[in-house]
Amino acid sequence: MRRCLFLDRDGVINAAPPAGEYIRRWDEFRLLPEVVSWIRLFKAAGFLAIVITNQRGIALGQHTEADLLALHEKMRAELADRGAILDDIFYCPHAEGACNCRKPLPGMVIQAQRKWDIDLSASLLIGDGERDRLLAARCGIPFALVRNGRVVEVERHLNKLPPY
């Protein structure tokens, strides 16, 4: 089984948009420089690097799935140019309550675990909010809370919470 660095996108890889707004285009995307070091460090230690991100803006008609995929390709290229290689990106395009993949539900992590044979207890999830914290707890993944590119809290979940 493999270890994985799971990363939220908005607020971890890029500066989060104001509440209720969405990153729709590359010119709105502001890469946080600290994430480059984090990805490079964990990749050097043999971890996968996988993004898991809620993207409800698609369900709300703020942007299309094609727009999101184009933005993610530019994000991957920008990170790769700096030596920070992402292995995969999982996203939830659904509205609240419409699926089992919208964080804090475990769907995206379960998909990644099955695809990549991931040992969740030996992995790490870096997020910037309560949804990320709950997801980590539900999946038994150690968690690091970040604010403005800085780790402010670390939790190790010894007992998983129920998935829902």
Buried (B, 14 or more C-beta within 10 A) or exposed (E): EBBBBBBBBBBBBBBBBEEEEBBBEEEEBEBBEBBBEBBBEBBEEEBBBBBBBBBBBBBEEBBEEEBBEBBBEEBBEBBEEBEBEBBBBBBBBBEEEEBEBBBBBBBBBBBBBEEBEBEBBEBBBBBBBEBBBBBBBBBBBBBBBBEEBEEEEEBEBEEBBEBE
